[in-house]
Amino acid sequence: MDAGSLSSSTTKTQSLSSNTTTMKTHCRSPLREQFIQRKNSKENLDRFIPNRSAMDFDYAHYMLTEGAKGKENPVVSSPSRDAYRKQLAESLNMNRTRILAFKNKPPAPVDLIPHESCSTLHQDKPAKTRRYIPQTSERTLDAPDLVDDYYLNLLDWGSANVLAIALGTTVYLWDATNGSTSELVTVDDENGPITSVSWAPDGRHIAVGLNNSEVQLWDSASNKQLRTLRGGHRQRVGSLAWNNHILTTGGMDGRIINNDVRIRSHIVETYRGHEQEVCGLKWSASGQQLASGGNDNLLYIWDRAMASSNSATQWVHRLNDHTSAVKALSWCPFQGNLLASGGGSGDRSIKFWNTHTGACLNSVDTGSQVCSLLWSKNERELLSGHGFSQNQLTLWKYPSMAKMAELTGHTSRVLFMAQSPDGCTVASAAADETLRFWNVFGAPEVTKPAPKTRPEPFSNVTRIR
């Protein structure tokens, strides 16, 4: 295999090193036809014919006969008499100017076009249209030698917009800004295959877990290895998670270790609880809670404040509701104590947890193996990657968990998913040895810039207190 590229085996896929086409954005604005209901002939009246029963003939007769006498034969009047006459006329409703006055109001005219149609056509603010979700991948890249192992984590998208994927014994970097590909490292066969990759928060440094229980740290900018972490695990390291300068590693030996990459003696805490391989690790956004899932069907919640270097740290919650391996984990970006977890082929469910109380808030049967989970950064939505039998990606609306879309294209189970830094695009890697990109999540809302505040006079002068 060429070190700088990934082979292109089909016409529908492209090499990671080949030039890729730019993503296309599709918009759809469906027109709704509104049918105007025809009125009957009795309602389609173009003029009003008065009803004689509604006429005030007494007042009309008075105005025609007696009302004009005052003007024709004026009598001597005084200011007090005029005031009394005016008040009496107002009390008896005799100040009307019309001779033929109607007691009843004429009916309202019938609209030939219903009011609903007019309001729809002349709305001040248009109704928010449902977001269009493309049903096919934006691009497909060939990923030969991708290890078909449910318990590994071989895909990650860094904050610098570079995607890392492990294929066999080699880690490749794909720059999403220009589509270029480079090889980061190829390990020896006795140390490989590579079992996990994870970008540090800075988007420059990356951790690479190996089958021989070691973890390598690399600088992607200089393409140099910085150090190797040894002595923490006895078997392969299949899961990694960063928390600032702390790199948490999970191994097949069931151990979870916090490594401070700044110091020589890097092992600072050890979490013990899992009895089988740790296949899922995720830190919360606050960096205070760690979620871990294992092949023992258990989900643990650990608290960083309770960590101790002297003894094995005690878990906060031990959750055993899943009936199969727990690998898929994702913390909610808009609710800090909400965690989503997915079970394997024997479980096939997505569960939602309040990590403060340990309560299961909801459980949804997906009907297939849950291999990966991702919350949207821009919408209240969750994306799940599945195995047998459809090998689909399912987009859910939270909290109703109504299915918004099912994305198909992979011919084998969707093992890994990663989200772009802007939150719009998702990359999925499957056992069919393809890497697909989906424009599944909505674009972030454009926030208005904050108004500029007037600087305080002499703000640059040091104050003397």
C-alpha positions in Angstrom: 0.0 0.0 0.0 1.3 3.4 -0.9 2.2 5.3 2.3 0.8 8.6 1.0 -2.5 7.4 -0.3 -5.3 4.9 0.2 -6.2 2.7 -2.8 -9.3 3.4 -4.8 -11.0 0.1 -5.4 -14.3 1.2 -6.8 -15.6 3.9 -9.1 -17.9 5.2 -6.4 -15.1 5.9 -3.9 -12.2 8.2 -4.1 -8.7 7.9 -2.7 -7.9 9.8 0.4 -5.0 11.4 -1.4 -6.9 12.3 -4.5 -8.5 15.6 -5.1 -12.0 15.7 -3.8 -14.9 17.8 -5.0 -16.3 20.5 -2.8 -19.4 19.8 -0.8 -22.7 20.9 -2.3 -25.4 22.4 -0.3 -29.0 21.6 -1.4 -32.0 23.6 -0.4 -35.6 22.8 -0.9 -38.6 25.1 -0.4 -41.8 23.0 -1.1 -44.9 24.9 -2.2 -48.1 24.2 -0.5 -51.3 24.4 -2.6 -54.2 25.9 -0.9 -57.6 25.1 -2.3 -60.2 27.9 -2.0 -63.6 26.5 -0.9 -66.4 27.9 -3.2 -69.2 29.7 -1.4 -72.9 29.0 -2.3 -74.9 31.5 -4.3 -76.7 32.9 -1.3 -73.5 34.1 0.3 -72.0 35.7 -2.8 -73.9 39.0 -2.6 -72.5 42.1 -4.2 -74.9 44.6 -2.6 -76.9 45.1 0.6 -80.7 45.2 0.4 -82.1 46.8 3.5 -84.8 45.1 5.7 -87.8 47.3 6.3 -88.2 45.8 9.8 -84.9 47.4 10.7 -86.0 51.0 9.7 -86.9 53.6 12.4 -90.0 55.1 10.7 -91.1 57.2 13.7 -87.8 59.1 13.8 -87.8 59.5 10.1 -91.3 61.0 10.2 -90.4 63.4 12.9 -87.3 64.6 11.0 -89.4 65.2 7.9 -92.2 67.1 9.6 -91.4 68.4 13.1 -87.7 68.5 12.9 -87.7 71.3 10.3 -90.2 73.5 12.1 -87.6 74.8 14.4 -85.6 76.2 11.6 -88.6 77.6 9.6 -90.3 79.1 12.6 -87.7 80.0 15.1 -88.9 80.8 18.7 -87.5 82.9 21.3 -84.9 80.9 23.0 -82.5 81.4 25.9 -79.2 79.8 26.7 -80.7 77.6 29.4 -83.5 76.5 27.0 -81.0 75.7 24.3 -78.8 73.7 26.7 -81.9 71.8 27.9 -83.0 71.0 24.3 -79.5 69.7 23.4 -79.3 67.5 26.4 -82.8 66.1 25.8 -81.9 65.3 22.1 -78.8 63.5 23.2 -80.8 61.5 25.7 -83.4 60.5 23.1 -80.8 59.8 20.4 -82.1 62.6 18.3 -78.8 64.0 17.1 -78.7 61.7 14.1 -78.3 63.4 10.7 -79.7 60.5 8.6 -83.4 60.5 8.0 -83.7 56.8 7.1 -81.8 55.2 10.0 -81.4 51.5 10.4 -81.5 49.7 13.8 -79.5 46.7 12.6 -76.0 46.8 11.2 -75.5 45.4 7.7 -73.8 42.1 7.5 -70.1 41.9 6.9 -69.2 41.4 3.3 -68.2 37.9 2.2 -64.6 37.4 1.2 -64.2 35.6 -2.1 -60.7 34.6 -0.9 -60.7 33.1 2.6 -58.9 35.1 5.4 -56.7 32.1 6.0 -55.3 32.4 2.5 -54.6 36.1 2.9 -52.9 35.7 6.2 -50.7 32.9 4.8 -49.7 35.1 1.8 -49.1 38.2 3.8 -47.3 37.0 6.9 -44.9 39.4 8.5 -42.5 36.6 9.4 -42.4 33.4 7.3 -42.8 30.1 9.1 -39.6 28.2 9.8 -39.3 25.5 7.1 -38.2 22.1 8.0 -34.4 21.6 7.5 -33.5 19.6 4.4 -31.4 16.6 5.3 -29.5 15.0 2.3 -30.1 11.3 2.1 -26.8 10.5 0.5 -23.2 11.1 1.6 -21.5 14.2 0.3 -18.3 12.3 -0.5 -16.9 8.8 -0.1 -13.3 7.9 0.5 -11.7 4.5 0.3 -10.4 3.2 3.7 -8.7 -0.2 3.1 -7.5 -2.3 6.0 -9.9 -0.7 8.5 -10.1 -3.1 11.3 -13.6 -4.5 11.8 -13.6 -4.5 15.6 -16.5 -3.1 17.5 -14.4 -2.4 20.6 -11.9 -0.1 19.0 -12.0 3.7 18.3 -10.2 4.4 15.1 -11.6 7.8 13.9 -11.4 11.3 15.3 -11.9 14.8 14.0 -9.6 17.5 15.6 -10.3 21.1 16.4 -7.9 22.1 13.6 -10.3 20.5 11.0 -8.0 17.5 10.4 -9.5 14.0 10.4 -7.4 11.1 11.8 -8.1 7.5 10.8 -6.2 4.4 11.7 -6.0 1.8 8.9 -4.2 -1.4 10.0 -0.8 -0.2 11.4 -0.9 3.3 9.9 -2.5 6.6 10.9 -3.5 8.9 8.1 -4.4 12.6 8.4 -6.9 14.1 6.0 -7.1 17.9 6.0 -10.7 18.9 5.5 -9.8 22.5 4.4 -8.0 21.4 1.2 -8.5 17.6 0.9 -4.8 16.7 1.3 -3.7 13.5 2.9 -0.6 12.7 4.9 0.8 9.7 6.8 1.5 10.3 10.4 2.9 7.0 11.6 3.2 3.4 10.7 4.0 1.1 13.6 5.7 -2.3 13.5 3.6 -5.4 13.0 4.5 -6.7 16.5 3.2 -3.5 18.1 0.1 -3.1 15.9 -2.5 -2.9 14.8 -3.4 0.6 16.0 -6.4 0.3 18.3 -7.4 3.9 19.1 -6.7 7.5 18.0 -7.7 10.8 19.8 -6.9 14.4 19.1 -5.9 16.7 22.0 -8.0 19.8 22.5 -5.4 22.0 20.7 -5.9 20.1 17.4 -2.2 19.6 17.0 -1.2 16.7 19.3 -2.7 13.3 18.9 -2.6 10.1 21.0 -2.3 6.7 19.3 -3.2 3.6 21.3 -1.5 0.3 20.3 -2.2 -3.4 20.5 0.9 -3.9 22.7 -0.6 -1.8 25.6 1.4 1.3 24.8 0.2 4.8 23.9 2.2 7.2 21.6 2.0 11.0 21.6 2.6 12.7 18.3 3.0 16.3 17.1 1.1 16.5 13.8 2.6 19.8 12.8 6.2 18.5 12.9 5.3 14.9 12.3 7.4 13.9 15.3 6.8 11.5 18.2 6.9 13.2 21.5 6.8 10.3 24.0 5.5 6.8 24.7 3.3 6.0 27.7 4.1 2.6 29.2 3.3 0.6 32.3 -0.3 1.5 32.7 -2.0 -1.4 30.9 -1.2 -5.0 30.3 -3.3 -5.4 27.1 -4.4 -3.3 24.1 -5.6 0.3 24.6 -8.9 0.5 22.7 -10.3 3.8 24.0 -8.8 7.3 24.7 -10.2 10.6 26.0 -8.6 14.0 26.6 -9.4 16.3 29.5 -7.0 19.3 29.0 -3.5 17.9 29.8 -5.0 14.6 31.2 -5.1 11.7 28.7 -7.4 9.0 29.9 -6.8 5.5 28.6 -9.0 2.4 28.7 -7.6 -1.1 28.1 -8.7 -4.6 27.5 -7.5 -5.3 31.1 -10.5 -3.3 32.4 -8.3 -0.5 33.8 -8.9 3.2 33.3 -5.9 5.4 33.8 -5.4 9.2 33.9 -2.1 10.2 32.5 -0.7 13.7 33.0 1.3 14.1 29.8 3.3 17.1 31.2 5.2 15.0 33.8 7.6 12.1 33.7 5.6 9.9 36.0 2.5 10.2 33.9 0.1 7.9 35.8 -1.8 10.1 38.3 -5.1 8.2 38.9 -6.5 4.7 38.2 -10.2 3.8 38.0 -11.1 0.2 38.7 -14.6 -1.2 38.2 -14.9 -2.8 34.8 -14.2 -6.6 34.7 -13.7 -6.7 30.9 -12.4 -4.5 28.1 -13.1 -0.7 28.4 -14.4 0.2 24.9 -16.0 3.6 25.5 -14.6 6.7 27.3 -16.0 10.3 27.3 -15.3 13.3 29.5 -18.1 15.8 30.1 -17.6 19.3 28.8 -16.9 20.6 32.3 -14.1 18.0 32.7 -15.6 16.9 36.1 -17.3 13.7 35.1 -16.0 10.7 33.1 -18.3 8.1 31.5 -16.9 4.7 30.7 -18.5 1.7 29.0 -17.3 -1.8 28.8 -17.7 -5.3 27.4 -19.1 -6.3 30.8 -22.4 -4.4 29.9 -21.7 -1.8 32.5 -21.7 2.0 32.4 -19.7 3.9 35.1 -19.8 7.5 36.0 -16.6 8.8 37.7 -16.0 12.2 39.4 -12.6 13.9 38.8 -12.9 15.6 42.3 -13.0 12.1 43.9 -9.9 10.9 42.0 -7.0 9.7 44.2 -3.5 8.6 43.2 -3.1 6.4 46.3 -5.9 3.9 45.7 -8.4 2.9 43.0 -10.9 5.6 42.6 -14.5 4.7 43.6 -17.2 5.3 41.0 -20.1 7.6 41.5 -22.7 5.5 39.6 -22.6 1.9 38.5 -25.3 1.5 35.8 -26.3 -2.0 34.7 -29.4 -1.4 32.6 -27.7 -2.3 29.3 -27.7 -6.0 28.4 -24.8 -5.9 26.0 -21.4 -4.1 25.6 -21.6 -0.3 26.0 -19.3 1.5 23.6 -21.3 4.4 22.2 -21.2 7.4 24.6 -22.0 11.0 24.0 -22.5 14.0 26.4 -25.2 16.4 25.6 -23.9 19.9 24.6 -26.9 21.8 25.9 -27.4 20.0 29.2 -24.3 19.2 31.2 -25.6 16.3 33.2 -27.3 14.4 30.3 -25.5 11.4 28.8 -26.6 9.2 26.0 -25.3 5.6 25.8 -25.9 2.8 23.2 -25.8 -0.9 23.6 -24.4 -3.7 21.4 -26.2 -6.3 19.3 -27.7 -8.0 22.4 -29.2 -4.7 23.7 -29.9 -2.5 20.7 -31.1 0.5 22.7 -30.2 4.1 23.4 -30.5 5.2 27.0 -30.5 8.7 28.5 -29.0 9.3 32.0 -29.1 12.0 34.6 -25.5 11.6 35.7 -26.0 13.6 38.9 -28.6 11.2 40.2 -27.8 8.1 38.1 -31.4 7.8 36.9 -32.3 6.5 33.5 -34.6 9.2 31.9 -35.6 7.3 28.8 -34.8 4.2 26.7 -35.4 3.8 23.0 -35.3 0.5 21.1 -33.4 1.0 17.9 -33.8 -2.5 16.5 -30.1 -2.9 15.7 -26.6 -2.7 17.2 -25.6 0.8 18.3 -21.9 1.4 17.5 -21.6 5.1 17.9 -23.5 8.2 19.1 -23.1 12.0 18.4 -25.1 14.9 19.7 -25.5 17.8 17.3 -23.8 21.0 18.3 -26.4 23.2 16.6 -29.7 21.4 17.1 -31.4 19.3 19.8 -30.7 16.2 17.8 -28.8 12.9 18.2 -27.2 10.8 15.5 -26.6 7.1 16.0 -24.5 4.7 13.9 -25.8 1.1 13.6 -24.8 -2.3 12.6 -26.9 -5.2 11.4 -29.1 -5.3 9.4 -29.4 -1.9 7.7 -26.0 -0.4 8.7 -27.6 3.0 8.7 -27.2 6.3 10.5 -30.4 7.5 12.2 -31.1 11.1 13.2 -33.3 11.5 16.2 -35.2 14.6 17.5 -34.7 15.1 21.2 -36.5 14.6 23.6 -39.4 13.1 21.5 -36.9 10.7 19.9 -38.9 10.8 16.7 -36.9 9.7 13.7 -36.0 12.6 11.4 -33.9 10.7 8.8 -32.3 7.3 8.1 -29.1 7.6 6.1 -28.1 4.5 4.2 -25.1 3.8 1.9 -22.7 1.7 4.0 -22.9 -2.0 3.3 -21.4 -3.1 6.7 -21.9 -1.8 10.2 -21.0 1.8 11.0 -18.2 1.3 13.5 -17.0 4.9 14.1 -18.3 8.5 13.7 -16.7 11.9 14.1 -18.1 15.4 14.0 -16.5 18.4 12.2 -15.4 21.4 14.4 -18.3 23.5 13.1 -20.8 20.7 13.9 -22.3 20.5 10.4 -20.6 17.4 8.9 -20.3 13.9 10.2 -17.7 11.4 9.0 -18.6 7.7 9.4 -16.2 4.8 8.9 -17.7 1.3 8.4 -16.5 -2.3 8.1 -17.1 -2.0 4.3 -13.8 0.0 4.3 -15.3 3.3 3.3 -15.2 6.7 4.9 -18.4 8.7 4.2 -19.2 12.3 4.9 -22.7 13.4 5.7 -24.2 16.9 5.8 -26.6 15.8 8.4 -26.6 18.5 11.1 -27.9 22.0 10.6 -25.7 25.0 10.2 -25.0 27.0 13.3 -27.1 30.1 13.8 -25.3 33.4 13.0 -25.1 35.4 16.2 -25.3 39.1 16.0 -22.1 40.8 17.2 -22.4 42.4 20.6 -22.7 46.1 20.6 -19.5 47.9 21.2 -19.3 49.5 24.5 -17.7 52.9 24.9 -14.4 52.6 26.6 -14.1 54.2 29.9 -12.0 57.4 29.8 -8.4 56.8 30.8 -9.0 53.0 31.0 -5.4 52.4 30.0 -4.0 54.4 32.9 -3.1 52.4 36.0 -5.3 53.4 38.9 -3.9 54.4 42.2 -6.0 53.2 45.2 
